[in-house]
Amino acid sequence: MKLKKLKLAILIIVLICYSIMLSNTVFAASSKYTGGLLDGINLQMGPSITQPTGSGVAQLTDGNPTNYISMSNQMVWHTFASPQEIRAVIVKSDTKAIIEFYDTGQNLLTSYTTATSDGMESLPAPVQNVSTVVLKQGKYVYEWNVFSTPTATPLPTVINWIQGGDKSVDLDWDSTGAKSYNVKRSASPGGPYALLANVSGTSYTDKDVKNDTNYYYVVMAVNESGESAPSPEKLIRPAATKYTGGLLDRIVLKAGTAITNPLTTVRLLTDNNGSNYVGMANQIVWHTFSSPKVVESVIVKSDAKAVIEFYDADNNLLDSYSPTKSDTVETLPIPIVNVSTVVLKQGTYAYEWNVFGKGTEPPAATPLNLTAVGGDTKVNLAWNASVNAVSYNVKRSATAGGPYAAIGTAAGSAYTDTSVVNGTTYYYVVTAVNASGESLPSNEASATPKAGTVVVPPVEEPSGESAILVITLNNGTDKEYDLSMNEVNAFIAWYEGRAAGTGPVMFAIDKHNNNKGPFKNRKDYILYDKIITFEVSTYDSIESGAPVEPPIPL
């Protein structure tokens, strides 16, 4: 009986050990640390890559984050049998780590400092021809791997700043080393959230909001493996207040002991929230404009009288003013011109600050007459250029009316969206951008890309800007057409696409007023490979759509 009990005890112990081994194996197989180029590799370790010591290190590549090694005055590395391309890394450590990438000649290609201590992180750009990877770190490291393609999603981020202005919301969030971030918004707490934009940085301004309305935001980190869990939700309520509409709206101010000695930055004084404050003891805050301004009035909410100073481009003092009341917009005795820098000096605490006046660049006009033309796996967009626009944001939705997500920017009044699928309808709007911000969205235009051989631009009533398009063919013939600029932009977008090797081989041009005979319409079909050159001459059309003839002298 005792022997049987002993055998049973031994069997139970064996089963327990086997279960533990199996559990560890399953953990390693499904771990976010595995699936990379260093799986199970015995790494070299030493004070430099030319001085390996010991028999190697296996704990950092075993998929088990409970084991660690001390890195004091040491580095670990691995040399691949053949050069690799690396797109992502992961390091579990007690502090941020540094990873270096070397080629076959031991030349440093680049280095990367991790943003997190236990997350999958995408490199700013893929590193090619990597022969050796090196890990340098402060004290303790548990796991390390590098990847051709990330096998796990990034760590979730946290929104670290949010502020509501006049029809605007600004967001900032922590970097988790993601390839990009999805910014999402809801009209109710807890969602559902609609995608606003996918951005590569860690900040976003939402201008598609209404004042005095609650909005709920989350941000999700994204890489090739998918999307992280959402950040903790943030609530904001944009509003137009006595603090908004000035030259310091949403500006990040500098702070320090003198305008020549900035020590930090301040956002609380321009966040449109009169309950937040900044300690002003022994420091000043200021902002330097990109171009001179005319300042006519000011507001300061503070615990004591403040002093505002105005400087020119050479830091010469132009004037100073002490508001007579706190938290009130006050008109200056006379407008102060050529102001390049404004400075706030105050006793103990300041809550809000703004200056108001002229000289800001006029906002860009809303783009007009947006058109969308579907091609083979692409959509060509064209619109009328906006006054004062520096660039344009192109936005797209899968449903009419939005919400729209930013997909790209354009310097001119045309854009080709190539991230589309044939047979799917897409809805677009365009906004104009300059130093004053972003305009209201254009009209919505939709298109359904599909395979085909001919591009037919949309037909519109002639109005606004038009052009004479003259196409010279390889047989010496000149073809002249009087078209709207939307049609001309569609032709140019088609031509550039064909020059790049994509799109249909023919373009259909409506002959409009040259439609002779009992026909509903007539079109010329132009083959790309028959075109030698073309010329565009723009003019402002009148109701007839034709250029204005000069008067005949009497």
Order of alpha helices (4+ residues) and beta strands (2+ residues): alpha-beta-beta-beta-beta-beta-beta-beta-beta-beta-beta-beta-beta-beta-beta-beta-beta-beta-beta-beta-beta-beta-beta-beta-beta-beta-beta-beta-beta-beta-beta-beta-beta-beta-beta-alpha-beta-beta-beta
